[in-house]
């Protein structure tokens, strides 16, 4: 038996007037998912435990089968592991976004124009982060380049209880009320302010502005945490697994749990990603003896954060046609398999950030030949109507694996 999990990050949403009261999942043309749903087990799962932040870190830990209340130590350490950074027990890792802020002279009066600096390319951001490291590294503080706008700060003996806000939560807002607070806030804010001077005249930003692209005008720190420790997936479930993602956070969860992280050429973390390449890489992993593959697709989440309704609907359609359809055709003739599809959390267009609402899941078993419900479609509303509700997200993996 083979197991495949396809996670459309932020794919769930709320009904929208612009879609005639439908959600993007309901509005999207997704014939393969809807066909499979008629033979599948469907329901709702709460991936974010009560009182925990509605982030992809918490939600994906749940989906991987690890109880966030027990194993969550922060977002950035998982990203740091994926980046190959060695963390000591005394280190605090923080996510360092490259962002676009408005031009007011007073830092606190600036507005969060773009949390991704126009989805800056990795080639460009690496050069910017090298300049940041050269200008801001000091004893106990080191900056490390990652992918696109997502980078890392390692702070030796850094505080865990510093209060930091994810930049995608404050798009279009004045940043003053959301600046660092609590232990370590003075240094964190100083680093953020100093970064503006380093980035302001950098040739990369000058070229981006000349092209009409958003420049990276500041770093933004958030997502702090300590070195994590989770069980090995193979020991917990008896399966050898691989993870396929363009996002360091998801790669990091896979790596720390003993999975192989597979890089796919052209995988970007946005709607221009290599959707089909991810599915083909998963098939290759299964053919080469892996039992389980976790395919993560960031595109719907990025569209939700940016309020791009048509693109979010399109990203779901691309997941259906280029990922799900490719998998189903490629799995013909292999072992029996079980396929689960779900989001980690909703990223509603209306609020442009995550929420902790339950999400719809679908489990298809290739041994199921008969239609269970010919009216079934893969959507929030239908999944809700089945009456199957899983209140502890980390137990959903047991349902997929028939434990």
ZAPALO-652798 format. One record per residue: residue in one letter; x, y, z of N, C-alpha, C in turn. Coordinates in steps of 0.02 Angstrom, whole numbers, plus 50000, padded with zeros to 5 digits. Layout:
N
AXYZXYZXYZ;...
//
This chain:
403
X500424994050000500005000050000500445006350000;X500285011049956500625017449954500155022849980;X500455028150009500065033550037500325040250010;X499865044449987500035050949960499595056149994;X499905061550017499535067050048499685073350007;X499165076449981499235082649943498925088249984;X499345092950004499115098450046499135104950007;X498535107649994498475114249961498455119550014;X499015122650027499085127350083498575133050076;X498175134250128497705139750129497135139150079;X497015133150054496525132149999495805133550021;X495645132250084494965133350109494835140850116;X494205142750114494025149850115493315150650140;X493055156750138492375158250156491965159750092;X491305159050095490895160950037490995168250020;X491015169649954491165176449931490625178949884;X490415185149894489905188049851490135188149778;X490785189349769491055189649700490995182949664;X490915177649702490835170949672490115168449679;X489645173049689488955171049696488815167149759;X489185168649812489085165049875489475158649880;X489895157149832490305151149834490995152649863;X491335147449885492045148049903492465146749840;X493105148449841493535146649785493535139149770;X493505134949821493475127749809492835125849772;X492285128949788491655127449754491645130349683;X491965136049674491955139349608492445136349559;X492975133249583493505130749539493255124749498;X493495124249437493365118449395493885113149412;X493675107949446494125102949472493835095949461;X493765093749399493415087449384493725081349417;X494385081149423494695075249451494555074649526;X494625080049562494475079949634493735078349646;X493295081349607492585080049616492395072949598;X492725070049548492605063149530492835058449587;X493425059749614493685055549668493255056249731;X492985062249743492605063349804491995058849808;X491725056849751491125052649751491265045549777;X491905043649780492105037149805492525037749870;X492515043549900492985044949955492635045850022;X493045045450074492845047550141492995055050147;X492485058850168492585066150173492325068650240;X492635073950263492435076950327492825083250340;X492765085650401493105091750423493595089950478;X494165093550479494665092350531494915098950557;X495005099450623495285105450654496025104450663;X496415107750622497145106750623497505111450672;X497165116750694497465121550740497135120850809;X497495118050858497195117350925496985124050954;X496485123750997496225129851029496785133451064;X496835140051052497325144051087498005144551054;X498105140750999498745140950964498685145250902;X499245148150878499215152450819499015148650756;X498605151850714498355148550653498865149250597;X499445146250608499985146550559500085139950524;X500455140250468500605134150432501055129550472;X501445132350519501875128250561501465123650605;X501005126650643500575122750687500135117850648;X499815120450595499345116350557499685110450522;X500275111650492500615106150458500905101050507;X501125103250565501325098350616500745093550630;X500135096350636499545092250647499445087250590;X499485089750528499355085450471499895080050465;X500505081550482501045076550483500925071150536;X500485072550584500325067650636500645069150703;X500915075250711501255077150773500835082350810;X500675080950872500255085450912500625092050925;X500385097650898500745104050907500805106050981;X500315104151022500355105951092500955102651126;X501185097251098501745093651126502405095351092;X502385096451027503005096950988503165103850959;X502705108550961502825114950930503305119150970;X503845121450938504345125650971504455132250933;X504035133650884504115139650844504215137950770;X504095142750727504115141650655504835141550628;X505215146650645505845147650611506355142050621;X506375138750679506855133250686506755127750633;X506135126550615506005121450564506275123750496;X506215130250482506485132950421507245132750422;X507535134150480508265134150486508545127150473;X508205122050497508425115150485508425113650411;X507905115750376507865114650304508435118350268;X508645124050294509175127950263509865125250280;X509895119950321510535116950338510905120450394;X510555124650432510875128250487510885123950550;X511445124150585511515120350647511305124650706;X510805122450742510565126150800510795122850864;X511055126950910511185124350977510565125251020;X510565122151078509985122751122509895129951147;X510435133951143510395140851166510195145751111;X510145143351050509985147850994509225148750987;X509035154850970508355156250948508375157950874;X507965154750835507915156250763507315160550752;X507385165450707506825169850689506775170250613;X506155170350588506045171550517506215178850503;X506555180050448506725186750426506455187750357;X505875191050352505595192750286505955198850257;X506025199050192506165205250157505485208150136;X505345214250159504685217150148504745223950114;X504185226450088504145233150061503735237350109;X504045242550137503695247350180503635253950143;X503145257850162503055264450132503625269150152;X503635275150124504245279350126504275284350183;X503815284250231503845289050286504525288550322;X504775294150345505435294250378505405290750445;X504885291950484504795288650549504615281250537;X505025276750562504925269650549504225267350571;X504005269550629503365267450655502765269950615;X502875275050573502325277750533502265274350465;X502735269950450502725266550385502145261550382;X501945259850322501415255050309501705248750278;X501425242950295501635236550265501325236150196;X501715238050146501475238150077501465231050048;X501995227250062502055220650031502495216250075;X502205211050104502575206650150503085202250115;X503075202150047503535197850009503995201749963;X503995208449968504385212749924504295210649851;X503665210049832503515208349763503715201349744;X503685196649793503925189849782504605189949749;X505045193549781505725194549757506055187849742;X506475187749690506785181449670507335179549720;X507485173049723508015170749768508695173649748;X508815174249683509445177049660509535184149686;X509005188149682509045195049706509095195249782;X508675191349815508645191749889509285189249921;X509625184449889510255182049917510765187649920;X510805191649868511275197349868511085202449921;X510435203749929510215208349981510365205850051;X510255199350062510385196550128511125196150143;X511535195450092512265195750103512465202650126;X512145207850098512285214650121512035215750192;X511445212950207511185213350276511655209950325;X511885204050307512345200450352512985204250362;X513255207150309513875210950315513785217050360;X513205220150355513095226250394512835225150464;X512485219650476512135218850540512375212950583;X512745208250554513005202750595513455205450651;X513385202550709513795204450766513825198450813;X514155199050869514215193350915513515190950936;X513375184650922512735181650941512175182850892;X512295186550838511785188150787512055186350718;X511695182150682511915180550613511305179650568;X511345182850509510815182450459511005177450406;X510495173750380510625168450331510105168850275;X510335168850212509865169150156509485162650146;X508855163350126508435157550111508175157750041;X507515157250033507195157049968506725163049962;X506755166549905506325172249891506355177249948;X505795178749980505785183750033505885180650102;X505985174050106505995170550170506715168950192;X506935172150247507625171350269507635170150345;X508235169850373508295167550443508795171750482;X508635173050544509095176150592509205171150649;X509835169650664510005165550722510265170250776;X509935169950834510085174450891510285170050950;X510935169950965511175165751021510915168551087;X510595164251125510265166151189509725171451178;X509435171451119508895176151105508265174551143;X507845179551155507235178451194506695174751155;X506325170551189505745167251158505105171251168;X505085175251221504465178651238504435185751210;X504855187251161504795193551125504145193251084;X503785198751080503145198951045503245201650974;X503135197250925503245198950854502625197050814;X502505200750760501905199850720502085197650650;X501755192450624501875190450554501695196150507;X502125197750458501985203550415501385202550370;X501225196250353500635195150311499985196350348;X500025197250414499425198750454499265206250454;X499725210350430499635217550436499705221150368;X499555217650314499595220750248499145226950246;X499435232450222499065238750215498985242550280;X499275240150335499195243550400499835247250419;X499755252550459500325255950488500675251250537;X501335250850533501695245550571501805247350644;X501725253750663501885255850731501605251450786;X500955249750784500675245650838500925238450838;X501275236450785501485229450778502235228550782;X502595233750803503315233250811503485228850871;X504105226150874504285221550928504155224450997;X503945220151042503815222051112504095216651158;X504255218451219504465213651268505225212551267;X505455207151299506175205751303506495205451233;X507055209051225507415208951162507135213551109;X506585217051123506255221151073506695226851049;X507085229751094507495235551075507995233651021;X508335227951029508825225750980508485223750915;X507925220050920507575217850859507355223950818;X507075228950851506855234950815507445238650785;X508005238950821508595242350796508845239050732;X508845232350731509065228650671508595230050612;X507955230350626507475231650573507565238750545;X507655243550589507755250450567508405251250528;X508945248250552509595248750519509575245550450;X509175240350443509145236950378508905241650323;X508485246450341508225251250290508795255050257;X509285257150297509845260950270510265256650223;X510345250350239510745245750198510395244450132;X509735243550135509355241550075509185247350029;X509165253350057508885259150021509215260249954;X509875260249952510245261949891510545255749857;X510355249849879510665243849850510485243349775;X510965241649733510835241149661510255236449642;X510175231149680509615226549666508955230249671;X508865234149723508245237949732508165243349679;X508715246449660508685251449608508435248349542;X508685242549527508465239049466507735236949470;X507515234649528506825232649537506355238649528;X506525244249557506105250149550506085252649478;X506645251949443506655253949372506195249649330;X506075243549353505625238949318504905239549343;X504785243949390504125244649418503955239449470;X504455236049498504355230849548504455233649618;X504135230649667504215232849736504935231349760;X505275236349788505935235049817505875231949886;X506405228649909506435226249978506725231950019;X506315235150059506535241150095506705239950168;X506535234050194506675232650265506655225150277;X506995222950329506865216250354506295216550404;X505965210850416505435210450466505515203750503;X505595204150569505735198250609505105195550642;X505035188950643504455185750674504585178150678;X504115174450707504125167150705504685163950746;X504875166950802505435164450841505305157550871;X505855153850884505775147350916506445143950928;X506425138550965507025134650982507055128150942;X507625124950944507735118750907507205113550924;X506855110850874506295106250887506525098950894;X506095095050922506205087850926505535084350917;X505465080650862504845076950849505035069650836;X504565065050843504715057950830504895056850756;X505275051650743505405049750674504765046750645;X504575049050586503965046750553503995039150544;X504565036550525504635029350512504535025350575;X504755028050632504665024350695503945024850719;X503635030550709502945031350733502445027450690;X502555027450624502055024550579502305018450540;X502955016850545503215011050509503255012050434;X503275018350411503305019850340503885024450325;X504195023250267504755027550245504465032950200;X504585039250217504235044650183504695049750151;X504405053650105504745059350073504275065350076;X504575071250075504195077450074504405081550014;X503915084449980504045088549920503715095249930;X504135100449935503885107249947504405112249924;X504175118249908504635123749893504755128149955;X504445126250011504445130550071504875127250125;X505345131050152505805128350202505445125650264;X504895128850284504525126550342504305119350334;X504015117650278503755110850267504335105950258;X504835108050221505435103850215505725102250284;X505735107450327506025106550393505655101550435;X504985101650433504595096650470504755089650445;X504795088950378504965082450350505655080150371;X506145084650366506835082750382506915080850455;X506625084950500506705083650571506355077150591;X505855074950552505515068650566505805062850526;X506385063950494506745058550461506555057250390;X506165061550360505965060550290506505063250242;X506475060950180506895063750128506545069750098;X506895075450092506625081350060506855081449988;X506365081949942506505081549871506405088449840;X506915091049808506865097449774506635096349702;X506195100649680505915100349612506105106649575;X506405105849517506595111649477505965115749458;X506005122249470505435126549453504915127149508;X505035123849565504565124549622504715131149657;X504215135549660504325142349683503965144349746;X503435140849765503025143049822502495148049803;X502365149049737501825153449716501455150249657;X501015153949625500595151149572500995149349510;X501605151649505502025150049447502465143949461;X502305140149511502705134349530502625128749478;X503055123749484503035117949439502565112749470;X501915113849460501405109349489501525102149466;X501565101149402501625094349375502275091049397;X502805095049401503445092349422503425089549492;X503025092549536502955089949604502615083049603;X502085082449562501735076049557502195070749528;X502575072549477503025067649445503575065549493;X503825070249533504335068549583504055063849636;X503425064849655503105060349704503045053349675;X502835052849614502775046249582503445042749579;X503975046549565504645043649562504855041049631;X504695044749683504855042549751504495035949767;X503865035549749503475029449762503735023549722;X503915024749660504195019349618504865016849646;X505225021349679505875019549706505855016949777;X505255015049799505195011449862504945015449922;X504815021849914504535025549971503815023449981;X503605023450045502915021450061502435027350062;X502695033250077502275039050091502595045250062;X502195049450030502445055850004501965061450025;X502255066850051501885072850073502035078250022;X501535080149982501625085249931501295091749955;X501695096949963501445103249988501455108349932;X500895112049924500835117049871500615123649903;X501035128649898500945134949933500495139849897;X500385138849832500065143949790499405146749816;X498915142549838498285145549861498375150249921;X498845148649964498975152850023499245159650002;X499725159649956500015165949933499475170249901;X499045167149861498505170949829498025173749881;X497875169849932497435172249986497725178150022;X498375177850039498695183350074498685189750032;X498725189049967498755194849923498055197149900;X497545193449921496865195249902496715194249829;X497055189449797496985188149726496485182549714;X495855184349708495315179349705495375174949643;X495415177949585495445173949523496045169349523;X496605171849548497205167649550497135161949600;X496775163249655496675157749704496245152249672;X495715154149639495305149249604495725145449553;X496135149149516496555145949465497065141249496;X497345143049553497835138649585497515131949604;X496885132049626496535125849642496425121749579;X496255125049525496155121449462496805118349438;X497365121649448498015118949428498205112949473;X498045113349536498165107549580497775101549554;X497155102749534496735097249509497015094349444;X497165098549396497355096149329498075093849324;X498525097049362499235095549354499525091249410;X499205091249468499455087249524499025080949533;X498375081949548497955076249563497875071749502;X497725074549444497635070549384498275066849365;X498845070249371499485067049356499615061249403;X499465062149467499555056849515499115050749499;X498475051949487498005046449475498215042449414;X498405045849361498615042249301499275038549312;X499735041749349500385038649361500355032849409;X499855032749452499805027349502499475021049474;X499185021549414498885015649384499425010349373;X499285004449396499764998949387500244998149444;X500265003249490500685002449550500284998649603;X500554998549664500194995549719499524999049731;X499094995949770498514999649795498765005749833;X498365010949834498575017049866497985020649898;X498155024949946497675029449977497935036649969;X497485040949946497655047949932497235052449976;X497565056950013497205061950053497355068850026;X496825072950020496885079849998496565084350051;X496905089750068496635094550116497055100850117;X496785106350143497185112250161497465111250231;X497945115450250498165115450319497725120050361;X497495125550332497075130450365496735134550311;X496205138150325495945142950275496385149250273;X496435152150214496715158950207496195162950169;X495685165450205495125168750171495335175150134;X495095175750073495215181850034494985188050072;X494445187450110494135193250143494595196350195;X495035192250226495465194850279496205194550262;X496375191050209497065190650183497555187650234;X497305183550279497745180150326497415173650347;X497765169850389497515163350410496965164050462;X496555158750467496105158050524496115150750545;X495835149450603495895142750633495285138350620;X494855140350573494265136350557494455129250535;X494035124250549494155117550523494185117550446;X494515112650418494605112350345494335105650318;X494155105450254493885099250225494445094550203;X494365088150221494835083050197494465077750157;X494835074550113494565069250071495085063650069;X494855057450082495305051550078495015046750026;X495395045749973495195041149920495615034849924;X495295029149920495625022549922495525019249854;X496085017449821496035014549753495655007949752;X495565004849810495184998549813494434999749813;X494235006049823493525007849824493275008849753;X492895004049728492675004349658491975007349651;X491575006949703490885009149699490815016449721;X490345019949691490195026749711489855026849779;X490095030949824489805031649890489225036749888;X489335042349853488825047449846488945051149780;X488485050249733488595053349667488495060949668;X488275063649724488195070949730488795074149763;X489265070149784489845072849820490285077049776;X490545082549804491055086649773491555088449828;X492165090149809492645092149859492555099549875;X492255100949933492135107849954492035108050029;X492075114050056491955114950128491245112850146;X490755114850106490055113650122489895106150122;X490145102550071489985095450069490335091750126;X490955093350137491325090050191490985091150258;X490725097250268490365098750330489735094550335;X489405093350279488765089950279488815082550295;X489425079650290489495072450302489425070650376;X489535075650420489485074250491490125071350521;X490635070050479491265067450505491715073350524;X491825074150589492215079750613492775076950658;X493395078650642493965076450682494215082550720;X494175082250786494325088150827495065088850842;X495445083350837496165083650850496525081950785;X496795087150754497075086450687497625081350681;X498025080450734498595075850730498365068550726;X497725067250737497485060250732497245058650661;X497215063750617496975062550549497435057650511;X498085057950525498555053550492498375046250506;X498125044850565497925037950582497355035650537;X496895040250520496345038550476496605037050406;X497065041150381497355039850315497695033050313;X498075031550366498475025450367498105019350394;X497455020350407497025014850431497275011850496;X497495016250542497745013850606497185013550658;
//
